[in-house]
Amino acid sequence: MTSSTPTTDAVTEARWRAVSSEHGVAALRHTHWLDGEARAYAGAPGTWRAADGHVVGSGIRADEPASPVDEVVLAPGRHIEVGRLRLKAMDRHGALALRVFDPETPGRTRLRRILSFPHDDAWRLPGVFRPAADGEVTVIKSVDGFEREEPAVGTVVLQVGDERVELTVTGDPADELSAVIADATSNVDAYRFRFLPIDAPAADGSVVVDFNRAYLPPCAFSDHYVCPLPPPNNRLAVRVEAGERLAEVA
């Protein structure tokens, strides 16, 4: 795969590299949830276990010298590379996992481009940010059924066609907000849901919601991600024909 792989006008070169590079989003082959017992896991050299908030590997044979490494200890977010593999530690609310990024995984080698709807400024819509009340919580459910509670951030209220929408958002209102959305194109002309970044609101709470910025979640490229699902009020009845829509594979 080379940088000459075709992209759409709406997908920047940086976005394409982040998805399609050797250890990019599409290269995730496995996510292995660990416990305290050292075991061998598919696609990963050596054995792996969870210990004291770290991912610990043993018996990993590097290319040079040709002898096993006694022990590798990875804090969440850190990684090592063995051959062409990237092995990365992950923490989800205290549950530790080992992620295996493999350039030869079919999700990457078969990826040809990211399809997008045509850019249309009509999908730049005004809205108003309403912060959540103190102590309010939101339940975030992931594609694998995992649920967690987090302090609520607020909603963005806007009109989309004939529909009044209140998008539940996460993030930092002083920096950037984000919503997970589905709409009438989901599972028809687009992936089942998408991520939508929203610039920080102005002092009066006004925001511009640009649906052209909607992009595919990591799980559109690999089934081994654990992306958050759209909450019920973020499932729009209208067709949002803007932003990224599908990963095209050979």
Secondary structure as UniProt FT lines:
FT   TURN            3..4
FT   TURN            9..10
FT   HELIX           13..20
FT   TURN            22..23
FT   HELIX           25..27
FT   STRAND          28..33
FT   TURN            42..43
FT   STRAND          47..51
FT   TURN            52..53
FT   STRAND          54..58
FT   STRAND          60..61
FT   STRAND          68..69
FT   STRAND          72..74
FT   TURN            76..77
FT   STRAND          79..82
FT   TURN            83..84
FT   STRAND          85..92
FT   TURN            93..94
FT   STRAND          95..101
FT   TURN            103..104
FT   HELIX           106..109
FT   STRAND          111..116
FT   HELIX           121..123
FT   STRAND          124..131
FT   TURN            134..135
FT   STRAND          137..142
FT   TURN            143..144
FT   STRAND          147..151
FT   STRAND          154..160
FT   TURN            161..162
FT   STRAND          163..172
FT   TURN            173..175
FT   STRAND          176..182
FT   TURN            184..185
FT   TURN            187..189
FT   STRAND          194..199
FT   TURN            203..204
FT   STRAND          206..210
FT   HELIX           211..213
FT   HELIX           218..220
FT   TURN            223..224
FT   HELIX           232..234
FT   STRAND          244..249
//
